[in-house]
Each structure stands twice: as structure tokens, then as C-alpha cells.
Amino acid sequence: MGRKILSILAGLGVGMLIIVIFRVIIFSYYPFPEQFTWKDSADMNTYFNGLPDAAFIMIIASHVFGALLGTLITSLISKKTRFTNGIITGSIIFAIVFVVNFTYDFPVLYLMIDTLVTAIAAFTGAGIGHKRKV
């Protein structure tokens, strides 16, 4: 039981760390304007609507790599039920991404692509990880 929890926490840590690193890179290229506040959803929507397509591609990449590597790490660390533990981690990461995506006014095409490829990446990471012997 302890290894299962540890594997899920490790996978979540790796997945979220990757997403945060990508977000720091995105904010270095496309800084948040000083006149906006983080707590105002109208300001956040204005900021996200002003981002170029490259920023959305980087956001999608962060979600894909975070979900893929998070579930892979979980599946590799787990001893039993490796695929299930990977899917648990992938589901948590996917739920966080889903909530953030539908909190603000993102373009519909971005939402469709990001939701689909993040789910595929989570299943792929769990599938690859559960077949490997560590």
C-alpha cells in the first residue's frame, strides 16, 4: 500500500513539475501585464485571448509531457497494479488540466486538442510503464 501511494505521489510530483517548468518558460516569453491582476477572471481572459498560437502549443506540450511522464513514473515505481496506478495519476493530472482549461475563456480548438491529447498521453504513459520490468 505504501509503494502504491508513493508511486502516485511521485508521478504527480513529476507531472506537475514538468507543467510548472513549461509555464515558467511560457511566462518568460509572454509576460503577464503589470496592470492586470491574477485574481480577476476578466484580466485572465484578456491575457489568454491575447496570447499567440505558439503559447497555446507550448501549453498543450506541457500537459502532454506532464501526463505522459507522470503516468510513466507511477507505472514504473508501482509493483502491482501498475497500469491502474498510472491511470489514477493520469486521471488526477487530467482533472486538474480540465478544471483549469474550462475556468477561463480559451479558444475552443485549443480546448478540444488539449483535452484529447492529454488523455491519450496519460493512457500511453501508463501503458508503456506497465509493460516494463524495473
Residue pairs with C-beta under 8 A, 6 or more apart in sequence:
3 77
3 78
3 79
4 78
4 80
4 81
4 85
6 77
7 73
7 74
7 75
7 77
7 78
7 85
7 89
8 74
8 85
8 88
8 89
8 92
10 73
10 74
10 77
11 70
11 71
11 72
11 73
11 74
11 75
11 77
11 85
11 86
11 89
12 70
12 74
12 89
12 92
12 93
14 66
14 69
14 70
14 73
15 66
15 67
15 69
15 70
15 71
15 73
15 89
15 93
16 66
16 70
16 93
16 96
17 66
18 62
18 65
18 66
18 69
18 70
19 62
19 63
19 66
19 93
19 97
21 62
22 58
22 59
22 61
22 62
22 65
22 66
23 59
23 62
25 58
26 55
26 58
26 59
26 62
29 55
30 51
30 52
30 55
32 38
32 47
33 47
36 43
36 44
36 46
36 47
37 43
38 44
41 103
41 104
44 104
45 104
45 105
48 104
48 105
48 106
49 105
56 106
56 107
56 110
56 114
59 110
59 114
60 110
60 113
60 114
60 117
60 118
63 93
63 97
63 114
63 117
63 118
63 121
64 117
64 118
64 121
65 121
66 93
67 90
67 93
67 94
67 97
67 118
67 119
67 121
67 122
67 125
68 121
68 122
68 124
68 125
69 125
70 89
70 90
70 93
70 122
70 125
71 86
71 87
71 89
71 90
71 93
71 121
71 122
71 123
71 124
71 125
71 126
71 129
72 86
72 125
72 126
72 128
72 129
73 89
73 129
74 85
74 86
74 88
74 89
74 126
74 129
75 82
75 83
75 85
75 86
75 125
75 126
75 128
75 129
75 130
75 132
76 82
76 129
76 132
76 134
77 134
78 85
78 86
82 126
82 129
82 130
83 126
83 127
83 129
83 130
85 126
86 122
86 125
86 126
86 127
86 129
86 130
87 122
87 123
87 126
89 122
89 126
90 119
90 121
90 122
90 123
90 125
90 126
91 122
93 118
93 122
94 118
94 119
94 122
97 114
97 115
97 118
98 115
101 111
101 114
101 115
102 111
